[in-house]
Amino acid sequence: MGKISLDKLSLIVKQRRKAQGKSQQELGELTGVNYQMIGRLENGAYVPSIKQIESLMDVLDFGYDDIMEAGDNKKVFMAMMGEAKTPEEKDGFERMISMMLCLRKHDRLRRMSVETTP
């Protein structure tokens, strides 16, 4: 089963934070993730919660596809749903999965239109 790659997550958080000109402290304030934890995450020594990952995604503009290990994403979605501990988390996962599938569909359609354009 595929899963989130801590290496990919660490790299993308560090790269996007720096590209946006934010310090770890500023990113922490925007996401609610302690700046020390952001430092540890960027060094691959901290695994954030799903809620923290979603906050980082919102601020740094990346998605689950960017941080997944190679594998079947449908299995990942089902595993994430199984990790939901509250009804709110389950609703959040369902919304997130719906949005991700919609974005994937739009990406495929865009690629198809580019490939068929003379």
Contacts in CASP RR format, 6 or more apart in sequence:
PFRMAT RR
TARGET T0000
AUTHOR 0000-0000-0000
METHOD contacts of the structure
MODEL  1
MGKISLDKLSLIVKQRRKAQGKSQQELGELTGVNYQMIGRLENGAYVPSI
KQIESLMDVLDFGYDDIMEAGDNKKVFMAMMGEAKTPEEKDGFERMISMM
LCLRKHDRLRRMSVETTP
1 71 0 8 1.000
1 72 0 8 1.000
1 75 0 8 1.000
1 76 0 8 1.000
1 79 0 8 1.000
2 68 0 8 1.000
2 69 0 8 1.000
2 70 0 8 1.000
2 71 0 8 1.000
2 72 0 8 1.000
2 73 0 8 1.000
2 75 0 8 1.000
2 76 0 8 1.000
2 79 0 8 1.000
3 68 0 8 1.000
3 69 0 8 1.000
3 76 0 8 1.000
3 79 0 8 1.000
4 53 0 8 1.000
4 64 0 8 1.000
4 67 0 8 1.000
4 68 0 8 1.000
4 69 0 8 1.000
4 76 0 8 1.000
5 67 0 8 1.000
5 68 0 8 1.000
5 69 0 8 1.000
6 44 0 8 1.000
6 47 0 8 1.000
7 44 0 8 1.000
8 66 0 8 1.000
8 67 0 8 1.000
8 68 0 8 1.000
8 69 0 8 1.000
9 41 0 8 1.000
9 48 0 8 1.000
9 53 0 8 1.000
9 67 0 8 1.000
10 41 0 8 1.000
10 42 0 8 1.000
10 43 0 8 1.000
10 44 0 8 1.000
12 60 0 8 1.000
12 62 0 8 1.000
12 66 0 8 1.000
12 67 0 8 1.000
13 27 0 8 1.000
13 38 0 8 1.000
13 41 0 8 1.000
13 42 0 8 1.000
13 56 0 8 1.000
13 60 0 8 1.000
14 42 0 8 1.000
16 60 0 8 1.000
16 61 0 8 1.000
16 62 0 8 1.000
17 24 0 8 1.000
17 27 0 8 1.000
17 38 0 8 1.000
17 42 0 8 1.000
17 60 0 8 1.000
20 60 0 8 1.000
22 30 0 8 1.000
23 35 0 8 1.000
24 35 0 8 1.000
24 36 0 8 1.000
24 38 0 8 1.000
24 39 0 8 1.000
24 42 0 8 1.000
25 35 0 8 1.000
27 33 0 8 1.000
27 35 0 8 1.000
27 38 0 8 1.000
27 56 0 8 1.000
27 59 0 8 1.000
27 60 0 8 1.000
28 34 0 8 1.000
28 35 0 8 1.000
28 38 0 8 1.000
29 35 0 8 1.000
30 55 0 8 1.000
30 59 0 8 1.000
31 38 0 8 1.000
31 52 0 8 1.000
31 55 0 8 1.000
31 56 0 8 1.000
31 58 0 8 1.000
31 59 0 8 1.000
32 52 0 8 1.000
32 55 0 8 1.000
33 41 0 8 1.000
33 48 0 8 1.000
33 52 0 8 1.000
33 55 0 8 1.000
33 56 0 8 1.000
37 46 0 8 1.000
37 48 0 8 1.000
37 52 0 8 1.000
39 46 0 8 1.000
40 46 0 8 1.000
41 47 0 8 1.000
41 48 0 8 1.000
48 56 0 8 1.000
50 80 0 8 1.000
50 83 0 8 1.000
50 89 0 8 1.000
50 93 0 8 1.000
51 89 0 8 1.000
53 67 0 8 1.000
54 96 0 8 1.000
56 62 0 8 1.000
57 63 0 8 1.000
57 64 0 8 1.000
63 100 0 8 1.000
64 73 0 8 1.000
64 76 0 8 1.000
64 96 0 8 1.000
64 100 0 8 1.000
65 73 0 8 1.000
65 100 0 8 1.000
65 104 0 8 1.000
68 76 0 8 1.000
77 93 0 8 1.000
77 97 0 8 1.000
77 100 0 8 1.000
80 93 0 8 1.000
80 97 0 8 1.000
81 90 0 8 1.000
81 93 0 8 1.000
81 94 0 8 1.000
81 97 0 8 1.000
83 89 0 8 1.000
84 90 0 8 1.000
84 92 0 8 1.000
84 93 0 8 1.000
END
